[in-house]
Amino acid sequence: MLNRRQLRIKALQAIYAHVQSDNESIEKTQTQLLSNLDRLYDLYIYQLSFITAIQRFAEDYSEVSKQKYFPTEEDLNPNQRFINNRFIAQLDRNRQFRKKEESLKISWGAANEIIRKTMTQFRQSEEYIAYMNKPQNGFEQDKEIMLTFVENHMIFNDLLRSYFEEINSMWSEDYYMALALVNNTIYSFKESDADTKPMPTLYKPGPKGTESEDKIFLLDYVKQTIQRSPFYDSIIEKKAANWEFERLALMDLLLLRMGMAEIFDFPTIPLKVTLNEIIELAKHFSSPRSSVFINGILDRTISEGLKDKTIVKTGRGLIGN
């Protein structure tokens, strides 16, 4: 499931798209955001499916090798540790995963070359060779090699990323976030899990019978940031005394608005959390100097807001932690 930082990233993207669209309604922006997140989940299923496709390729390759005119001893008696990887087998048996695969009509026929190249590089890697040659192997080792596969052979796999982008142009920007979900899924599987194990959801589930608090937070966050932007801008303009407000970079302005929304309109979010999260987003999505500038504006806003009691936080420790 997505963590709060990932939700903030998706909120930033939605708010940016809203500002660029001029007259789009907030409701339309929220609907589009949820639709984009559904597509992100589809990408996550595709990425998991790619892992099972890699294993099937290895199995097919092993069978073809046995049919050579002059097969080697290795061809006739291959090391089948990867082919029998317990995590992949468990994933491939998972009923919910298989149902989602079928609903998306996932087929890897057009990606044979990508699969072949990826598997060739994987087979030649030090981590694969070490995995295949270990005297003993268990479920945890099978999970570990797949985590390594994601890190070393999927994250920077330009061919695979381009393939997904051809299916859905939005998937290029969601590629890494979906892989983070893949990693979390690998970590979550246990050897004792049945094939009825539920697949992870996109949002942290709420109490039984209620909507996810994370989903509610995300929609409210986008709505508040857009709806209350005139109020936030008035504060930003006062605090940015040595800057012309009109010349603020759009991304800096949006991040400041998001920070202001958390400070003034989300009483359960600790102020330190807001500062840390918005600064991290600034480091990633804006210029090198932006994080210092944004930190200064938000820090002064917090100091003055606590002094004049315009900032109200509820819950023990929420102001400082």
Protein Blocks (a to p, Z undefined) as FASTA:
>chain_A
ZZfklmmmmmmmmmmmmmmnomacfklmmmmmmmmmmmmmmmmmmmmmmmmmmmmmmmmm
mmmmmmpmbdcfklmmccfklmmomklmmmmmpmklmmmmmmnopafklmmmmmmmmmmm
mmmpmklmmmmmpfbdcfklmmmmmmmmmmmmmmmmmklmmmmmmmpmklmmmmmmmmmm
mmmmmmmpcfklcfklccddfbdcddehiacfklmmmmmmmmmmmmmmmmmmmmmmmmmm
mbcfklpcfklmmmmmmmmmmmmmmmkbcfklmmmmmmmmmmmmmcfklmmmmmmmmmmm
mmmmmmnopaccedehklmZZ
